[in-house]
Amino acid sequence: MTLRRVEAGNGAGGRFAPPQAGFTLVESMVALLVISVGMIGIAALKTQGLGAGRTAQFRIRAVNLAADIADRIRANRLGQAGYSVAREAEDCDGDADCVPASVAAQDLAEWEENVTALLPDGEGVVRFDGATHPPSFVIELSWNEVGIGGVSYRSVVQVAGR
């Protein structure tokens, strides 16, 4: 029986490299790139979500402000025409001797103050339309939002039985 010595190698007398263990630098960089792109996407979604939440918050405020002035108009049926006329606000907080037009002027002044306080660059306009049946009021609110610009909300309120 003869023993032969077999040399490990690639046929040129060298040795084979041991099997690879771990990752190469290129693989690590590709994995880092994929993770980075994913993280940028998540950050963009988070930013967009925050912006949408802010927009929704301002829209809710606008709807509530429109409902507020609509309720005030309905409560003061005799002074409804006074809500679309810009007048000087009168001190008419619950006084029994206040005429409906004075109550309307006070309501409108308080509402406009709330609009400017609750909406950025907020403006509110109330217009009376007596040509419709029943008579109606058009309530328009506008404000500026970061990244969007001018935004507006419009509500039409019909008031029966003047």
Secondary structure, 3 states (H helix, E strand, C coil): CCCCCCCCCCCCCCCCCCCCCCCCHHHHHHHHHHHHHHHHHHHHHHHHHHHHHHHHHHHHHHHHHHHHHHHHHHHCHHHHHHHHCCCCCCCCCCCCCCCHHHHHHHHHHHHHHHHHHHCCCCEEEEEEECCCCCCEEEEEEEEEECCCEEEEEEEEEECCCC
